[in-house]
Amino acid sequence: MKYYCWLAIWLLLYPAGLPAAQDTGTVETKIKTVMVDPNTQAPVVVLESVADQKLLPIWIDVAEARAIALELE
């Protein structure tokens, strides 16, 4: 079950395969969700770009995850 979660995130991030490295400058994002990595039990914040709704997971520390979750509530 946990592998399906990461497969879904991978397919959302890279629907057409791995993108080429590009210098795109600054990208406006918003926090989509805060979740826990099922493999490492580490918190992950998922950012979503405003322009094209691409997702970017970022592994963070527990203290930062709590602060973000409290602010979102």
VMD Tcl script that draws the C-alpha trace (Angstrom):
set ca {
  {0.00 0.00 0.00}
  {2.76 2.46 0.93}
  {4.47 1.93 -2.42}
  {1.31 2.95 -4.28}
  {1.38 6.32 -2.51}
  {4.90 7.05 -3.74}
  {4.09 5.75 -7.21}
  {1.15 8.16 -7.37}
  {3.34 11.07 -6.25}
  {6.00 10.09 -8.81}
  {3.43 9.99 -11.63}
  {2.07 13.40 -10.59}
  {5.55 14.91 -10.49}
  {6.89 13.33 -13.67}
  {4.00 12.31 -15.96}
  {6.25 12.35 -19.05}
  {9.44 10.94 -17.50}
  {12.37 12.79 -15.98}
  {12.51 16.47 -16.92}
  {15.71 18.05 -18.18}
  {17.50 20.37 -15.76}
  {16.45 23.94 -16.47}
  {17.05 27.29 -14.84}
  {13.47 28.50 -14.43}
  {14.09 31.17 -11.81}
  {11.57 31.67 -9.02}
  {8.37 29.61 -8.98}
  {5.40 30.63 -6.84}
  {4.14 27.69 -4.77}
  {1.61 26.92 -2.07}
  {1.51 24.13 0.50}
  {-0.66 21.30 -0.79}
  {-0.33 18.97 2.23}
  {1.89 17.77 5.05}
  {2.24 14.00 5.31}
  {4.52 11.27 6.70}
  {6.84 9.23 4.48}
  {5.69 5.62 5.01}
  {9.23 4.24 4.55}
  {11.19 6.52 6.89}
  {8.40 7.99 9.05}
  {9.83 11.44 8.23}
  {7.46 14.37 7.66}
  {7.07 15.60 4.09}
  {5.59 18.89 2.96}
  {4.19 18.79 -0.58}
  {4.38 22.07 -2.46}
  {2.24 22.80 -5.53}
  {3.25 25.36 -8.15}
  {0.58 27.99 -8.72}
  {1.03 28.24 -12.49}
  {0.96 24.60 -13.59}
  {0.03 22.59 -10.45}
  {3.25 20.53 -10.41}
  {4.03 18.93 -7.05}
  {7.31 19.00 -5.15}
  {7.80 16.89 -1.98}
  {10.31 18.20 0.57}
  {11.39 16.10 3.56}
  {11.49 18.23 6.72}
  {12.09 17.82 10.46}
  {9.31 17.07 12.95}
  {9.46 20.56 14.55}
  {8.97 22.28 11.19}
  {6.15 19.88 10.26}
  {4.31 20.69 13.50}
  {4.71 24.43 12.95}
  {3.42 24.20 9.38}
  {0.50 21.95 10.38}
  {-0.51 24.35 13.16}
  {-0.40 27.32 10.79}
  {-2.50 25.46 8.20}
  {-5.17 24.69 10.81}
}
mol new
graphics top color blue
foreach p $ca { graphics top sphere $p radius 0.5 }
foreach p [lrange $ca 0 end-1] q [lrange $ca 1 end] { graphics top cylinder $p $q radius 0.2 }
display resetview
